Amino acid sequence: MATKQGDFLLLNYTLKVKEDGKTVDTTYEAVAKTAHIHHGDESYGPKFVILGEGWIPKGLEERLLEMDAETTATVE
C-alpha cells in the first residue's frame, strides 16, 4: 500500500555524507556506536514522523511518498 500525505510512519534510517560515506545520524544504536556518534542519553529506534509535516528532509519525504509501507530503500 502506497504512503500518502498525512500518514504516520515509524522510520528507521542511517544518514551518510555522499562524498565520503561518513555516518552523521542513525536510528540504529549499533550503527551509531560503530560510527562513533553514539550518545548515551539518546533513545535509538524508529522515529515517528507524519508525512507532509516537514519533520524530515524534503527529498526523503518526497521519496517516501512514492514507496509502499514496509519497503527498504536507499535514497540519495
Residue frames as qw, qx, qy, qz and C-alpha x, y, z in Angstrom:
[[0.000, 0.889, 0.458, 0.000, 0.00, 0.00, 0.00],
 [0.423, 0.482, -0.013, 0.767, 1.47, 3.35, -1.05],
 [0.300, -0.478, -0.432, 0.704, 2.08, 6.05, 1.56],
 [0.125, 0.732, 0.394, 0.542, 0.40, 9.46, 1.28],
 [0.019, 0.463, -0.235, 0.855, 0.43, 12.92, 2.84],
 [0.584, -0.463, 0.148, -0.651, -0.67, 12.77, 6.47],
 [0.903, -0.083, -0.423, -0.002, 0.36, 9.14, 7.01],
 [0.510, -0.743, 0.407, -0.150, 2.02, 8.32, 10.31],
 [0.827, 0.353, -0.420, 0.120, 5.26, 6.37, 9.94],
 [0.682, -0.638, 0.315, 0.168, 7.86, 4.77, 12.13],
 [0.640, 0.732, -0.215, 0.088, 11.07, 5.34, 10.19],
 [0.765, -0.449, 0.264, 0.379, 14.47, 3.72, 10.64],
 [0.560, 0.811, -0.064, 0.154, 17.35, 5.37, 8.80],
 [0.671, -0.397, 0.139, 0.610, 21.06, 5.94, 8.57],
 [0.309, 0.949, 0.046, -0.039, 22.13, 9.33, 7.17],
 [0.743, -0.213, 0.258, 0.580, 25.53, 9.46, 5.45],
 [0.095, 0.782, -0.242, -0.566, 27.52, 12.14, 3.64],
 [0.862, 0.487, 0.113, -0.079, 27.51, 11.09, -0.02],
 [0.401, 0.812, -0.415, 0.086, 31.06, 12.25, -0.77],
 [0.119, 0.537, -0.786, 0.283, 32.86, 10.34, 1.97],
 [0.668, -0.182, -0.703, -0.162, 30.30, 7.87, 3.32],
 [0.122, 0.124, -0.660, 0.731, 30.61, 9.22, 6.88],
 [0.338, -0.587, -0.729, -0.100, 27.58, 8.38, 9.05],
 [0.031, 0.308, -0.208, 0.928, 26.15, 11.55, 10.64],
 [0.545, -0.126, 0.360, -0.747, 22.85, 10.29, 12.08],
 [0.414, -0.001, -0.881, -0.232, 21.05, 6.98, 12.57],
 [0.709, -0.383, 0.051, -0.590, 18.19, 5.33, 14.41],
 [0.935, -0.020, -0.347, 0.064, 20.27, 2.18, 14.93],
 [0.532, -0.809, 0.251, -0.009, 22.27, 2.09, 18.17],
 [0.851, -0.145, 0.352, 0.363, 24.84, -0.42, 16.84],
 [0.558, 0.624, 0.206, 0.507, 25.48, 1.75, 13.77],
 [0.138, -0.951, 0.066, -0.267, 25.91, 4.83, 15.98],
 [0.719, -0.603, 0.309, 0.157, 28.47, 3.01, 18.11],
 [0.805, 0.156, 0.344, 0.457, 30.42, 1.79, 15.08],
 [0.370, 0.732, 0.184, 0.542, 30.42, 5.31, 13.58],
 [0.447, -0.163, -0.384, 0.792, 31.49, 6.84, 16.94],
 [0.173, -0.354, -0.132, -0.909, 28.42, 9.09, 17.07],
 [0.512, -0.458, -0.727, -0.009, 26.64, 7.23, 19.89],
 [0.173, -0.463, 0.279, -0.823, 25.08, 9.37, 22.61],
 [0.196, -0.098, -0.921, 0.322, 24.27, 7.51, 25.81],
 [0.216, 0.326, 0.508, -0.768, 21.35, 9.80, 26.62],
 [0.449, 0.246, -0.378, -0.771, 19.72, 9.34, 23.19],
 [0.714, 0.130, 0.617, -0.304, 16.92, 6.84, 22.57],
 [0.088, 0.309, -0.756, -0.571, 17.55, 4.70, 19.49],
 [0.361, 0.355, 0.859, -0.080, 14.85, 3.06, 17.41],
 [0.221, 0.538, 0.607, 0.542, 12.32, 4.05, 14.76],
 [0.017, -0.187, -0.168, 0.968, 11.41, 7.74, 14.64],
 [0.253, 0.657, 0.691, -0.164, 7.76, 8.80, 14.47],
 [0.053, -0.196, 0.275, 0.940, 7.01, 11.13, 11.54],
 [0.476, 0.632, 0.529, -0.308, 3.91, 12.44, 9.80],
 [0.474, 0.199, 0.516, 0.685, 4.36, 12.74, 6.04],
 [0.112, 0.732, 0.397, 0.543, 3.86, 16.29, 4.81],
 [0.438, -0.872, -0.201, 0.087, 4.67, 17.97, 8.14],
 [0.345, 0.831, -0.300, 0.318, 8.28, 18.79, 7.23],
 [0.715, -0.640, 0.276, -0.059, 9.81, 16.75, 10.06],
 [0.778, -0.140, 0.457, 0.408, 12.32, 15.11, 7.70],
 [0.131, -0.401, 0.432, 0.797, 14.33, 16.43, 4.74],
 [0.585, 0.479, 0.026, -0.654, 12.14, 17.30, 1.74],
 [0.448, 0.430, -0.706, -0.341, 13.87, 14.90, -0.66],
 [0.014, 0.053, -0.975, 0.214, 13.44, 11.98, 1.71],
 [0.426, 0.336, 0.551, -0.634, 9.80, 12.83, 2.29],
 [0.567, 0.488, -0.268, -0.607, 9.15, 13.03, -1.46],
 [0.335, 0.298, -0.881, -0.149, 10.75, 9.62, -1.96],
 [0.166, 0.076, 0.885, -0.428, 8.73, 8.11, 0.89],
 [0.542, 0.399, 0.246, -0.698, 5.55, 9.29, -0.83],
 [0.589, 0.436, -0.528, -0.429, 6.49, 7.11, -3.82],
 [0.201, 0.253, -0.937, 0.136, 7.09, 3.99, -1.71],
 [0.728, -0.376, -0.479, -0.316, 4.96, 1.27, -0.21],
 [0.568, -0.664, 0.356, -0.332, 4.94, 0.70, 3.54],
 [0.877, -0.290, 0.378, 0.058, 7.44, -1.89, 4.81],
 [0.757, 0.607, -0.046, 0.239, 9.86, -1.06, 1.98],
 [0.604, -0.574, 0.201, 0.515, 13.61, -0.82, 2.43],
 [0.586, 0.741, 0.160, 0.286, 15.37, 1.61, 0.08],
 [0.526, -0.268, 0.039, 0.806, 18.45, 3.74, -0.44],
 [0.200, 0.924, 0.320, 0.053, 17.62, 7.40, -1.05],
 [0.559, -0.050, 0.062, 0.825, 20.19, 9.85, -2.41]]
